[in-house]
């Protein structure tokens, strides 16, 4: 039972966002605003607590019941299919009660309130035994479309309607290759609704609209469209970690990796504050780990090993054995992030010191990644026989990864499939079977490109980086140049979501190729970008992959040197 907690007691700083509702209690209004803000930040667990508190303060507050019912359901990141049977039963029971309570207090209710409550009946059907989630979602969209048509200028209605459409095809709004909506995706309709709402002055401080617009645009061919929304969202709700993190989805896509680090560092601080007051657990923990891995991913593109490994260590403090065992399906994949970082930065000796998990059944993907990382380390140091042993272990251990494990939104098995051709390519390269090696690496690239969109990308080091580095080492400069150009987004060879603008690794490789080809004027054009990228890195960048052994020791025209040398 939620207590009659005064709104005046110390709470998280959620800014000034809110929606005026019909209530006899200022306390209920405050708790409702907090709950709605958490909903828009996808922290439904804390939202429900706030809304139940609002109801205690005003048992007749219709909108608190509506928002509670809304919070107990799915969202873009946690769809119906993720609900365990007991979770689903609890959610349906609680939402039906909340809707019944809302109806009992409607009487001469506000028309918007009545319409929103009626629409939720479609989302939570009374006869739900068949678990026809697709039908529920479709019916809810139809119901919300009517609400939106009746109240097109209500920003919360617009946000809720857009969210309902996004849940029809979560993380599959756009075809990455064509830039058009996926078959059956309402992406264009969502865009119309959100962009119509965002021109209203009040939208500049509406966390729901800003949040959803970032998600809409990030998989599109023009993620830059949402940068103004991301700028407005950053810091808008100071203690809402997920909303602090969200701009980094675009930062990564536009190549502003330092800002991605900053956004996620702020999110980590917000997470730590929340956990210090409320404790850890539940689905929120997945968001917390996501903020760590997103920060680490940005640091990897910046060439910042010290930042990356510091936050790996911080994340591993959170990733206790008890926690992993409580949610292995969703979070076991995070236990391998250290290995991704060590491979990226060529820390071969450190890789060989990483112990295997004691429980290789639960830590199934970490077991695969440990064998993979060891194999790469052995190959890069010309210990081919030992690398072959690890390759065989990769092939065997991947068979034991549970099919239900996810590296959201991919299955972990699909992600780990990259390991075998990657390691095979590295091994064959050391055996001087170069054509075979590059064929393996091209297969790894194909698998990498075939992963479903995610930020961070599920396989954290772009496969083109080792491929191009080794091509360059073999003197295949044009092939390496084309590969780096694609990675940087200098041409249209890759979908927008597969490009990594401004990353120091590909910039260095692209510049080296231009110099070797005598294209000095073009090399000079990218020099300012490269100098900045090299200055930001905390390791010396000599190649796009430490697996390349024949590298130049020349620092690029003073880049990386001290300012006053």
C-alpha positions as CSV (number, residue, x, y, z in Angstrom):
1,X,0.0,0.0,0.0
2,X,1.4,3.4,-1.0
3,X,1.6,5.9,1.8
4,X,0.3,9.4,1.9
5,X,3.8,10.8,1.0
6,X,3.9,14.6,1.0
7,X,5.0,16.0,-2.3
8,X,7.1,18.4,-0.3
9,X,9.5,15.7,0.9
10,X,12.8,15.6,-0.9
11,X,12.5,13.9,-4.3
12,X,14.3,13.7,-7.6
13,X,14.6,16.8,-9.7
14,X,12.3,16.2,-12.6
15,X,12.2,19.8,-13.8
16,X,8.9,21.7,-14.3
17,X,7.0,19.5,-16.8
18,X,3.4,18.6,-16.0
19,X,-0.2,18.5,-17.2
20,X,-3.0,20.3,-15.4
21,X,-5.6,17.8,-14.4
22,X,-8.9,17.8,-12.4
23,X,-8.0,17.1,-8.8
24,X,-8.9,18.5,-5.4
25,X,-5.3,18.0,-4.1
26,X,-2.2,19.9,-5.0
27,X,-0.3,16.9,-3.7
28,X,-2.0,14.6,-6.2
29,X,-1.2,17.1,-9.0
30,X,2.5,17.0,-8.1
31,X,2.6,13.2,-7.9
32,X,0.7,12.9,-11.2
33,X,3.2,15.2,-12.9
34,X,6.1,13.1,-11.6
35,X,4.4,9.9,-12.7
36,X,3.8,11.3,-16.2
37,X,7.3,12.5,-16.5
38,X,8.7,9.0,-15.6
39,X,6.3,7.5,-18.1
40,X,7.9,9.6,-20.8
41,X,11.3,8.6,-19.6
42,X,10.3,4.9,-19.9
43,X,10.7,4.3,-16.2
44,X,7.3,2.8,-15.7
45,X,8.1,1.2,-12.4
46,X,8.8,4.5,-10.6
47,X,5.9,6.1,-12.6
48,X,3.4,3.6,-11.1
49,X,4.7,4.4,-7.6
50,X,4.1,8.1,-8.1
51,X,0.7,7.6,-9.6
52,X,-0.4,5.3,-6.8
53,X,0.7,8.0,-4.4
54,X,-1.4,10.6,-6.4
55,X,-4.4,8.3,-6.0
56,X,-3.9,8.1,-2.2
57,X,-3.9,11.9,-2.1
58,X,-7.0,12.1,-4.3
59,X,-8.9,8.8,-4.8
60,X,-11.2,10.6,-7.2
61,X,-8.4,11.7,-9.6
62,X,-9.4,10.2,-12.9
63,X,-6.2,11.0,-14.8
64,X,-4.1,9.4,-12.1
65,X,-5.9,6.1,-12.7
66,X,-5.5,6.5,-16.5
67,X,-1.8,7.2,-16.2
68,X,-1.4,4.3,-13.8
69,X,-3.0,1.9,-16.2
70,X,-0.8,3.3,-19.0
71,X,2.3,2.9,-16.9
72,X,1.6,-0.8,-16.2
73,X,1.7,-1.7,-19.9
74,X,4.3,-1.9,-22.6
75,X,6.5,0.7,-24.3
76,X,8.8,0.9,-27.3
77,X,11.6,-0.8,-25.3
78,X,9.5,-3.3,-23.3
79,X,6.9,-4.8,-25.6
80,X,4.1,-7.2,-24.7
81,X,6.2,-10.2,-25.8
82,X,8.7,-9.5,-23.0
83,X,6.1,-9.9,-20.3
84,X,6.5,-13.2,-18.4
85,X,3.2,-15.0,-17.8
86,X,3.0,-13.8,-14.1
87,X,3.9,-10.2,-15.2
88,X,1.2,-10.2,-17.8
89,X,-1.5,-11.5,-15.4
90,X,-0.5,-8.9,-12.8
91,X,-0.5,-6.1,-15.4
92,X,-3.9,-7.0,-16.7
93,X,-5.5,-7.4,-13.3
94,X,-4.1,-4.0,-12.1
95,X,-4.9,-2.2,-15.3
96,X,-8.5,-3.4,-15.3
97,X,-8.9,-2.3,-11.8
98,X,-7.4,1.1,-12.5
99,X,-9.7,1.6,-15.5
100,X,-12.7,0.5,-13.5
101,X,-11.8,3.0,-10.8
102,X,-11.3,5.7,-13.4
103,X,-14.7,5.1,-14.8
104,X,-16.4,5.1,-11.4
105,X,-15.1,8.7,-10.9
106,X,-15.7,10.0,-14.4
107,X,-19.3,11.4,-14.1
108,X,-19.1,14.8,-15.7
109,X,-15.5,14.2,-16.7
110,X,-13.4,16.1,-19.1
111,X,-13.8,14.9,-22.7
112,X,-10.1,14.3,-23.2
113,X,-9.9,12.3,-20.0
114,X,-12.9,10.2,-21.1
115,X,-11.4,9.6,-24.5
116,X,-8.0,8.5,-23.2
117,X,-9.6,6.1,-20.7
118,X,-11.8,4.6,-23.4
119,X,-8.8,4.1,-25.7
120,X,-7.0,2.2,-23.0
121,X,-9.8,-0.4,-22.9
122,X,-8.6,-1.4,-26.4
123,X,-5.0,-1.8,-25.1
124,X,-6.1,-4.0,-22.2
125,X,-8.9,-6.3,-23.4
126,X,-11.0,-8.0,-20.7
127,X,-10.7,-11.3,-22.6
128,X,-7.0,-11.6,-22.9
129,X,-6.4,-15.3,-22.6
130,X,-5.4,-15.6,-26.3
131,X,-2.5,-13.1,-25.8
132,X,-3.1,-11.6,-29.3
133,X,-0.6,-8.8,-28.7
134,X,-0.6,-7.7,-32.4
135,X,-4.4,-7.3,-32.3
136,X,-4.3,-5.4,-29.0
137,X,-1.7,-3.0,-30.4
138,X,-3.6,-2.4,-33.6
139,X,-6.9,-1.9,-31.8
140,X,-5.2,0.6,-29.4
141,X,-3.7,2.6,-32.3
142,X,-7.2,2.8,-33.9
143,X,-8.7,4.0,-30.6
144,X,-5.9,6.6,-30.1
145,X,-6.3,7.8,-33.7
146,X,-9.8,8.8,-32.9
147,X,-8.7,10.6,-29.7
148,X,-6.0,12.4,-31.7
149,X,-8.4,13.4,-34.4
150,X,-10.7,14.9,-31.8
151,X,-7.9,16.6,-29.9
152,X,-5.1,17.2,-32.4
153,X,-3.5,20.1,-30.5
154,X,-3.2,18.3,-27.2
155,X,0.5,17.5,-26.8
156,X,0.1,14.6,-24.5
157,X,-2.5,13.0,-26.8
158,X,0.0,13.4,-29.7
159,X,2.7,11.8,-27.7
160,X,0.6,8.9,-26.6
161,X,-0.8,8.4,-30.1
162,X,2.8,8.4,-31.5
163,X,3.9,5.9,-28.9
164,X,1.0,3.6,-29.7
165,X,2.0,3.5,-33.4
166,X,5.7,3.0,-32.5
167,X,4.8,-0.1,-30.5
168,X,3.3,-1.7,-33.6
169,X,6.8,-2.3,-35.1
170,X,9.3,-1.5,-32.3
171,X,12.9,-0.9,-33.6
172,X,11.7,-1.7,-37.1
173,X,10.3,1.6,-38.2
174,X,12.6,2.1,-41.2
175,X,14.3,-0.1,-43.8
176,X,17.9,0.9,-43.1
177,X,19.0,0.3,-46.7
178,X,16.2,2.1,-48.6
179,X,15.5,4.8,-46.0
180,X,11.8,4.0,-46.5
181,X,9.4,2.7,-43.8
182,X,9.5,-1.0,-43.3
183,X,6.5,-2.9,-44.7
184,X,3.6,-2.2,-42.3
185,X,5.5,0.5,-40.5
186,X,3.5,3.7,-39.7
187,X,6.8,5.7,-39.6
188,X,5.5,8.5,-41.9
189,X,2.3,8.9,-39.8
190,X,4.4,9.0,-36.6
191,X,6.6,11.7,-38.3
192,X,3.5,13.8,-39.2
193,X,2.1,13.6,-35.7
194,X,5.3,14.4,-33.9
195,X,6.5,17.2,-36.2
196,X,3.0,18.8,-36.1
197,X,3.2,18.8,-32.3
198,X,6.9,19.9,-32.1
199,X,6.2,23.3,-33.8
200,X,4.0,24.3,-30.8
201,X,6.1,26.4,-28.3
202,X,5.2,24.2,-25.4
203,X,6.7,21.2,-27.2
204,X,10.2,22.5,-26.5
205,X,9.8,21.3,-22.9
206,X,7.8,18.1,-23.5
207,X,10.0,15.1,-22.7
208,X,7.6,12.6,-24.3
209,X,7.6,14.3,-27.7
210,X,11.3,15.0,-27.7
211,X,12.2,11.4,-26.6
212,X,10.0,9.8,-29.2
213,X,11.2,11.9,-32.0
214,X,14.8,10.8,-31.3
215,X,13.7,7.2,-31.5
216,X,11.8,7.9,-34.7
217,X,14.7,9.6,-36.5
218,X,17.6,7.5,-35.3
219,X,17.0,4.6,-37.7
220,X,16.0,6.9,-40.6
221,X,18.3,8.1,-43.4
222,X,18.4,11.6,-41.7
223,X,18.9,11.2,-38.0
224,X,20.2,14.8,-38.0
225,X,16.6,16.0,-38.1
226,X,16.2,15.1,-34.4
227,X,19.4,16.9,-33.2
228,X,17.4,20.1,-32.2
229,X,15.0,17.8,-30.2
230,X,18.0,16.1,-28.5
231,X,19.5,19.5,-27.6
232,X,16.2,20.5,-25.9
233,X,15.9,17.2,-24.1
234,X,19.4,17.1,-22.6
235,X,19.2,18.2,-19.0
236,X,15.5,19.0,-19.3
237,X,14.6,16.4,-16.6
238,X,17.8,16.5,-14.6
239,X,17.4,13.3,-12.6
240,X,15.8,11.1,-15.3
241,X,18.8,9.0,-16.4
242,X,17.2,7.6,-19.6
243,X,16.3,11.0,-20.8
244,X,19.8,12.3,-20.1
245,X,21.1,9.3,-22.1
246,X,18.8,9.6,-25.1
247,X,20.6,12.4,-27.0
248,X,23.6,10.1,-27.2
249,X,21.7,7.9,-29.7
250,X,22.1,10.8,-32.1
251,X,25.5,11.9,-30.9
252,X,26.9,8.5,-32.0
253,X,25.2,8.7,-35.4
254,X,26.5,12.2,-36.2
255,X,30.0,11.4,-34.9
256,X,29.9,13.6,-31.8
257,X,31.4,10.9,-29.6
258,X,32.6,13.2,-26.9
259,X,29.1,14.5,-26.3
260,X,27.9,10.9,-26.2
261,X,30.3,10.3,-23.4
262,X,29.1,13.4,-21.6
263,X,25.4,12.5,-22.0
264,X,25.9,9.0,-20.6
265,X,28.1,10.2,-17.8
266,X,25.3,12.5,-16.7
267,X,22.9,9.5,-17.0
268,X,25.2,7.4,-14.9
269,X,25.2,10.1,-12.2
270,X,21.4,10.1,-12.3
271,X,21.3,6.4,-12.1
272,X,23.6,6.3,-9.0
273,X,21.4,8.9,-7.3
274,X,18.3,6.9,-8.0
275,X,19.8,3.6,-6.8
276,X,21.1,5.3,-3.7
277,X,17.5,6.2,-2.7
278,X,15.4,3.5,-4.3
279,X,17.7,0.5,-4.6
280,X,18.5,-1.5,-7.8
281,X,16.4,-4.1,-9.5
282,X,13.7,-4.6,-12.1
283,X,13.8,-3.6,-15.7
284,X,15.4,-0.3,-14.7
285,X,18.6,-2.1,-14.2
286,X,18.8,-2.9,-18.0
287,X,18.6,0.9,-18.7
288,X,21.3,1.5,-16.2
289,X,23.6,-1.0,-17.9
290,X,22.7,0.5,-21.3
291,X,24.0,3.9,-20.1
292,X,27.3,2.3,-19.2
293,X,27.7,0.5,-22.5
294,X,26.7,3.5,-24.5
295,X,29.3,5.6,-22.8
296,X,31.9,2.9,-23.3
297,X,31.0,2.6,-27.0
298,X,31.4,6.4,-27.5
299,X,34.8,6.2,-25.8
300,X,35.9,3.4,-28.1
301,X,35.2,5.5,-31.1
302,X,37.1,8.4,-29.5
303,X,40.1,6.2,-28.9
304,X,39.8,6.8,-25.2
305,X,40.9,3.6,-23.5
306,X,41.2,5.0,-20.0
307,X,37.6,6.3,-20.1
308,X,36.3,3.1,-21.6
309,X,38.0,0.8,-19.1
310,X,37.1,3.0,-16.1
311,X,33.4,2.7,-16.9
312,X,33.8,-1.0,-17.7
313,X,35.0,-1.4,-14.1
314,X,32.1,0.7,-12.8
315,X,29.6,-1.3,-14.8
316,X,31.1,-4.6,-13.5
317,X,30.5,-3.4,-10.0
318,X,26.8,-3.2,-10.9
319,X,26.8,-6.5,-12.8
320,X,26.8,-8.8,-9.7
321,X,26.4,-12.5,-10.1
322,X,23.0,-12.3,-8.4
323,X,21.9,-9.7,-10.8
324,X,23.0,-11.6,-13.9
325,X,21.3,-14.7,-12.6
326,X,18.1,-12.7,-12.0
327,X,17.9,-11.5,-15.7
328,X,20.3,-13.6,-17.8
329,X,18.1,-13.3,-20.9
330,X,18.6,-9.6,-21.1
331,X,21.8,-8.7,-19.3
332,X,24.3,-11.6,-19.5
333,X,25.5,-10.1,-22.8
334,X,26.8,-7.0,-20.9
335,X,29.3,-9.2,-19.0
336,X,31.4,-9.3,-22.3
337,X,31.9,-5.6,-22.7
338,X,35.3,-5.7,-21.2
339,X,36.4,-8.1,-23.9
340,X,35.1,-5.9,-26.7
341,X,37.1,-3.0,-25.2
342,X,40.3,-5.0,-24.8
343,X,40.1,-6.3,-28.4
344,X,39.4,-2.7,-29.7
345,X,42.5,-1.4,-28.0
346,X,44.8,-4.4,-28.7
347,X,45.4,-5.2,-25.0
348,X,46.6,-8.8,-25.9
349,X,48.3,-9.5,-22.6
350,X,45.3,-8.3,-20.6
351,X,43.0,-10.4,-22.6
352,X,44.9,-13.6,-21.7
353,X,44.6,-12.7,-18.1
354,X,40.7,-12.5,-18.2
355,X,39.4,-15.6,-16.4
356,X,36.7,-17.8,-17.8
357,X,33.4,-17.7,-16.0
358,X,32.9,-20.3,-13.3
359,X,29.4,-21.0,-14.6
360,X,29.7,-21.3,-18.3
361,X,26.0,-22.2,-18.6
362,X,24.7,-18.9,-17.3
363,X,27.6,-16.9,-18.7
364,X,27.3,-18.6,-22.1
365,X,28.0,-15.6,-24.3
366,X,30.9,-14.4,-22.1
367,X,32.4,-17.8,-22.5
368,X,32.3,-17.5,-26.3
369,X,33.7,-13.9,-26.2
370,X,36.5,-15.0,-23.9
371,X,37.5,-17.7,-26.4
372,X,37.2,-15.2,-29.3
373,X,39.2,-12.5,-27.6
374,X,41.9,-15.0,-26.7
375,X,42.0,-16.2,-30.3
376,X,42.4,-12.7,-31.6
377,X,45.2,-12.1,-29.1
378,X,47.0,-15.2,-30.1
379,X,46.6,-14.5,-33.8
380,X,47.8,-10.9,-33.5
381,X,50.9,-12.2,-31.7
382,X,51.6,-15.0,-34.2
383,X,50.6,-17.8,-31.9
384,X,48.5,-19.4,-34.6
385,X,48.3,-22.9,-33.1
386,X,46.8,-21.5,-29.9
387,X,44.5,-19.3,-31.9
388,X,43.2,-22.4,-33.7
389,X,42.4,-24.0,-30.4
390,X,40.3,-21.0,-29.4
391,X,38.6,-21.0,-32.8
392,X,37.4,-24.5,-32.2
393,X,36.2,-23.5,-28.7
394,X,34.3,-20.6,-30.2
395,X,32.5,-23.0,-32.6
396,X,31.6,-25.4,-29.8
397,X,30.7,-22.9,-27.1
398,X,28.4,-20.8,-29.3
399,X,26.2,-23.9,-29.5
400,X,25.5,-23.7,-25.8
401,X,24.3,-20.1,-25.9
402,X,20.5,-20.2,-25.0
403,X,18.4,-19.1,-27.9
404,X,16.4,-16.8,-25.7
405,X,19.4,-14.7,-24.7
406,X,19.2,-11.2,-26.3
407,X,21.6,-8.4,-27.0
408,X,18.6,-6.1,-27.6
409,X,17.0,-6.2,-30.1
410,X,19.2,-9.0,-31.6
411,X,19.5,-12.5,-30.4
412,X,22.8,-13.0,-28.8
413,X,23.4,-16.0,-31.0
414,X,23.1,-13.8,-34.1
415,X,25.6,-11.4,-32.6
416,X,28.1,-14.0,-31.7
417,X,28.0,-15.5,-35.2
418,X,30.4,-12.8,-36.2
419,X,33.1,-14.3,-34.0
420,X,33.8,-17.4,-36.1
421,X,34.5,-15.7,-39.4
422,X,36.4,-12.8,-37.7
423,X,38.7,-15.1,-35.9
424,X,39.1,-17.4,-38.9
425,X,40.1,-14.4,-41.0
426,X,42.7,-13.3,-38.5
427,X,44.1,-16.8,-38.3
428,X,44.3,-17.3,-42.1
429,X,45.9,-13.9,-42.4
430,X,48.7,-15.0,-40.1
431,X,49.1,-18.2,-42.1
432,X,49.5,-16.0,-45.2
433,X,46.4,-17.4,-46.8
434,X,45.4,-13.8,-47.6
435,X,42.5,-14.4,-50.1
436,X,40.9,-16.9,-47.7
437,X,41.4,-14.5,-44.8
438,X,39.7,-11.6,-46.5
439,X,36.8,-13.8,-47.6
440,X,36.3,-14.7,-44.0
441,X,36.4,-11.1,-43.0
442,X,34.0,-10.1,-45.7
443,X,31.6,-12.8,-44.3
444,X,32.0,-11.2,-40.9
445,X,31.2,-7.8,-42.4
446,X,28.0,-9.2,-43.9
447,X,26.9,-10.6,-40.6
448,X,27.8,-7.3,-38.8
449,X,25.7,-5.4,-41.4
450,X,22.9,-7.9,-41.0
451,X,22.3,-7.2,-37.3
452,X,19.2,-5.3,-36.3
453,X,19.8,-1.6,-35.5
454,X,20.9,-0.8,-31.9
455,X,22.8,1.8,-30.1
456,X,25.4,0.8,-29.2
457,X,25.8,-1.7,-32.0
458,X,25.7,-5.2,-30.6
459,X,29.2,-6.0,-32.0
460,X,31.0,-3.1,-30.6
461,X,34.0,-2.8,-32.9
462,X,33.2,-2.2,-36.6
463,X,34.4,-5.2,-38.6
464,X,35.5,-2.9,-41.4
465,X,38.2,-1.5,-39.2
466,X,40.3,-4.7,-39.0
467,X,39.4,-5.6,-42.6
468,X,40.7,-2.3,-43.9
469,X,43.7,-2.3,-41.7
470,X,44.9,-5.6,-43.0
471,X,44.1,-4.7,-46.6
472,X,46.3,-1.6,-46.1
473,X,49.0,-3.7,-44.6
474,X,48.9,-5.9,-47.7
475,X,49.2,-2.9,-50.0
476,X,45.6,-3.0,-51.2
477,X,45.3,0.7,-50.7
478,X,42.3,1.4,-52.9
479,X,40.2,-1.3,-51.2
480,X,41.2,0.0,-47.8
481,X,40.4,3.6,-48.9
482,X,36.9,2.5,-50.1
483,X,36.3,0.7,-46.9
484,X,37.2,3.6,-44.7
485,X,35.2,6.0,-46.9
486,X,32.1,3.8,-46.4
487,X,32.7,3.6,-42.7
488,X,33.0,7.3,-42.3
489,X,29.9,8.0,-44.5
490,X,31.9,9.8,-47.2
491,X,29.8,8.0,-49.8
492,X,26.5,6.1,-49.9
493,X,27.9,2.6,-49.9
494,X,26.4,2.0,-46.5
495,X,23.1,2.8,-44.9
496,X,23.2,5.9,-42.7
497,X,22.8,3.8,-39.5
498,X,25.9,1.8,-40.4
499,X,28.2,4.9,-40.8
500,X,30.5,6.1,-38.1
501,X,31.4,9.7,-39.0
502,X,34.5,11.3,-37.5
503,X,35.7,8.2,-35.7
504,X,39.5,8.4,-35.2
505,X,40.3,4.9,-36.4
506,X,38.8,5.2,-39.9
507,X,39.9,8.8,-40.2
508,X,43.5,7.8,-39.6
509,X,43.2,4.9,-42.0
510,X,41.6,7.1,-44.7
511,X,44.2,9.8,-44.4
512,X,47.0,7.2,-44.6
513,X,45.5,5.8,-47.8
514,X,45.3,9.2,-49.4
515,X,48.9,10.0,-48.5
516,X,50.1,6.6,-49.9
517,X,48.1,7.3,-53.1
518,X,49.7,10.7,-53.5
519,X,46.3,12.5,-53.0
520,X,47.8,15.0,-50.7
521,X,45.3,17.8,-51.3
522,X,42.5,15.5,-50.2
523,X,44.5,14.3,-47.3
524,X,45.0,18.0,-46.2
525,X,41.2,18.5,-46.3
526,X,40.5,16.0,-43.6
527,X,43.6,17.1,-41.5
528,X,41.6,19.3,-39.1
529,X,39.2,16.5,-38.3
530,X,42.0,14.0,-37.9
531,X,44.1,16.3,-35.7
532,X,41.1,16.9,-33.4
533,X,40.3,13.2,-33.2
534,X,43.9,12.3,-32.5
535,X,44.2,14.9,-29.8
536,X,41.1,13.5,-28.0
537,X,42.4,9.9,-28.1
538,X,44.3,8.8,-25.0
539,X,46.2,6.1,-27.0
540,X,48.5,6.5,-29.9
541,X,46.6,5.6,-33.1
542,X,48.7,4.1,-35.8
543,X,46.1,1.9,-37.5
544,X,42.3,1.2,-37.4
545,X,43.1,-2.1,-35.7
546,X,45.9,-3.2,-33.5
547,X,45.9,-6.5,-35.4
548,X,47.9,-4.7,-38.1
549,X,51.5,-5.2,-37.2
550,X,53.3,-3.2,-40.0
551,X,52.4,0.4,-39.1
552,X,54.1,3.8,-39.5
553,X,55.5,5.4,-36.4
554,X,55.1,8.9,-37.9
555,X,52.7,11.1,-36.0
556,X,50.5,13.1,-38.4
557,X,52.1,16.5,-38.7
558,X,52.2,17.3,-35.0
559,X,48.8,15.8,-34.1
560,X,49.1,14.2,-30.7
561,X,52.1,16.2,-29.7
562,X,52.0,18.7,-26.9
563,X,50.7,22.2,-27.6
564,X,54.0,23.9,-26.8
565,X,56.5,21.5,-28.3
